Amino acid sequence: MASTYSAIACPHCGCCATQDYYYKTLEKFIYCFRCGYNYEKIITSWEGNKPIFTQKEQKGYGVCRIQKLDGERSTKIYNRPLSSEEIIKVATGFLHEDVNTDESYFVIFKDNEFLTLAGTPPKDFYIPFEEYKKDRESNNQQLEIIVPF
C-alpha cells in the first residue's frame, strides 16, 4: 500500500488531526486525538475496475490518555457522549498513585467546546489548526502527525 500521513484541520473541532491517505486506492482515514473524531473512506466492492467506497464518520466526544509512572500508557477515544457514571469512573482512574497526572488527561468535547475533567493536556492541545500550523512553521518545527495506535 502507498500512503501519506499529514496533519490537517479536524473537520469536527478544528484542531490538528492526522490524515492517512492511500493515494493508489483513494482510501482515506482521519483521526483526531483532541476531540475523538474518526472518518474512514474504504473500498468495499468493485464494479469491474471501478472501486465502490463506503464512508463512515463518527463525531468526537473526547479523549482520555493515561500515562503511568512506569511508562505504560493508554489512549481512549470517545465517539459517543459519556454518561455521568462513565465520566466519574474515568475521572476516578486519575486518583491512582501510579498515574502521572502531568502527562495524562481526560477531555470531553461537547457543544463545540473542550472541557478538561482531569490531568494536564499538552499546551498546544486546544489551539485551532491554522494557528497551530503558523506557530510551528514560525519556529521551524514540523507539524505533529500522530500515527494511530
C-alpha positions as CSV (number, residue, x, y, z in Angstrom):
1,M,0.0,0.0,0.0
2,A,1.1,3.5,-0.7
3,S,0.0,6.2,1.8
4,T,0.9,9.6,3.1
5,Y,0.3,10.9,6.6
6,S,-0.4,14.6,7.1
7,A,-1.6,17.0,9.7
8,I,-4.9,18.6,8.8
9,A,-7.6,20.6,10.5
10,C,-10.1,18.3,12.2
11,P,-13.5,18.6,10.4
12,H,-15.2,18.4,13.8
13,C,-13.3,20.5,16.3
14,G,-10.8,22.5,14.0
15,C,-7.7,21.4,15.9
16,C,-4.8,19.3,14.5
17,A,-5.8,15.9,13.3
18,T,-4.0,13.2,11.4
19,Q,-5.0,12.1,7.9
20,D,-3.8,8.8,6.4
21,Y,-4.4,8.9,2.6
22,Y,-3.8,5.9,0.4
23,Y,-3.2,7.6,-2.9
24,K,-3.2,4.5,-5.0
25,T,-6.6,3.3,-3.8
26,L,-8.0,6.8,-2.8
27,E,-8.9,5.4,0.6
28,K,-8.7,7.9,3.5
29,F,-8.7,7.8,7.3
30,I,-8.8,10.8,9.7
31,Y,-8.1,10.6,13.4
32,C,-8.4,13.5,15.9
33,F,-6.7,12.8,19.2
34,R,-8.1,16.0,20.6
35,C,-11.9,15.6,20.2
36,G,-12.0,12.0,19.1
37,Y,-13.4,12.5,15.5
38,N,-12.9,9.5,13.2
39,Y,-13.5,9.2,9.5
40,E,-12.9,6.4,7.0
41,K,-13.4,6.0,3.3
42,I,-12.7,2.5,2.2
43,I,-13.2,0.3,-0.8
44,T,-16.0,-2.2,0.0
45,S,-16.5,-3.7,-3.5
46,W,-15.8,-3.3,-7.2
47,E,-17.9,-2.8,-10.3
48,G,-15.5,-4.0,-12.9
49,N,-12.4,-1.9,-12.5
50,K,-14.2,0.8,-10.6
51,P,-14.0,0.8,-6.8
52,I,-17.1,1.3,-4.7
53,F,-16.4,3.3,-1.5
54,T,-18.1,3.2,1.9
55,Q,-17.7,6.2,4.2
56,K,-18.1,6.2,7.9
57,E,-17.9,9.3,10.1
58,Q,-18.0,9.4,13.9
59,K,-18.2,12.7,15.7
60,G,-15.8,13.1,18.6
61,Y,-16.8,13.4,22.2
62,G,-13.5,13.4,23.9
63,V,-10.2,11.7,24.6
64,C,-8.6,10.1,27.7
65,R,-4.9,9.4,27.9
66,I,-3.5,7.7,30.9
67,Q,0.3,7.8,31.3
68,K,1.6,5.6,34.1
69,L,4.7,6.4,36.1
70,D,6.3,3.2,34.8
71,G,5.9,4.5,31.2
72,E,2.9,2.4,30.2
73,R,0.2,4.4,28.5
74,S,-3.3,4.0,27.0
75,T,-5.5,6.3,24.9
76,K,-9.3,6.0,24.6
77,I,-11.2,8.0,22.0
78,Y,-14.9,8.6,22.7
79,N,-17.3,8.5,19.7
80,R,-20.5,9.0,21.7
81,P,-21.5,11.1,24.7
82,L,-20.5,9.6,28.0
83,S,-23.0,9.1,30.8
84,S,-22.4,10.8,34.2
85,E,-21.5,7.4,35.6
86,E,-18.9,6.8,32.9
87,I,-17.3,10.2,33.4
88,I,-17.0,9.6,37.1
89,K,-15.4,6.2,36.5
90,V,-12.8,7.5,34.1
91,A,-12.0,10.6,36.3
92,T,-11.6,8.3,39.3
93,G,-8.9,6.5,37.5
94,F,-6.7,9.6,37.8
95,L,-6.7,9.1,41.6
96,H,-4.4,6.0,41.4
97,E,-0.9,6.7,42.7
98,D,0.7,5.1,39.6
99,V,-0.8,7.7,37.2
100,N,1.4,10.6,36.0
101,T,-1.2,13.4,36.1
102,D,1.2,15.8,34.4
103,E,1.3,13.6,31.3
104,S,-2.3,12.3,31.5
105,Y,-5.6,14.0,30.6
106,F,-9.3,13.4,30.3
107,V,-11.0,15.9,28.0
108,I,-14.6,15.9,26.7
109,F,-15.8,17.7,23.6
110,K,-19.4,18.9,23.8
111,D,-21.3,21.7,22.1
112,N,-18.1,22.7,20.2
113,E,-16.2,23.2,23.4
114,F,-13.5,21.3,25.2
115,L,-13.6,20.7,28.9
116,T,-10.7,19.2,30.8
117,L,-12.0,16.9,33.5
118,A,-8.7,15.5,34.8
119,G,-5.0,15.8,34.2
120,T,-3.0,18.1,32.1
121,P,-3.4,18.2,28.3
122,P,-0.4,19.4,26.2
123,K,0.0,23.1,25.9
124,D,-1.0,23.2,22.2
125,F,-3.9,20.8,22.7
126,Y,-6.7,23.4,22.2
127,I,-5.1,25.6,19.5
128,P,-7.0,25.8,16.2
129,F,-5.1,24.1,13.3
130,E,-4.3,27.2,11.3
131,E,-2.9,28.9,14.4
132,Y,-1.0,25.8,15.4
133,K,0.4,25.4,11.9
134,K,1.5,29.0,11.8
135,D,3.2,28.7,15.2
136,R,5.1,25.5,14.3
137,E,6.2,27.0,11.0
138,S,7.5,30.2,12.6
139,N,9.5,28.1,15.0
140,N,10.9,25.9,12.2
141,Q,9.1,22.9,13.6
142,Q,7.2,20.2,11.7
143,L,3.5,19.7,12.2
144,E,2.7,16.9,14.7
145,I,1.5,13.8,12.9
146,I,0.2,11.1,15.3
147,V,0.2,7.6,13.9
148,P,-2.9,5.8,15.2
149,F,-2.3,3.1,17.8
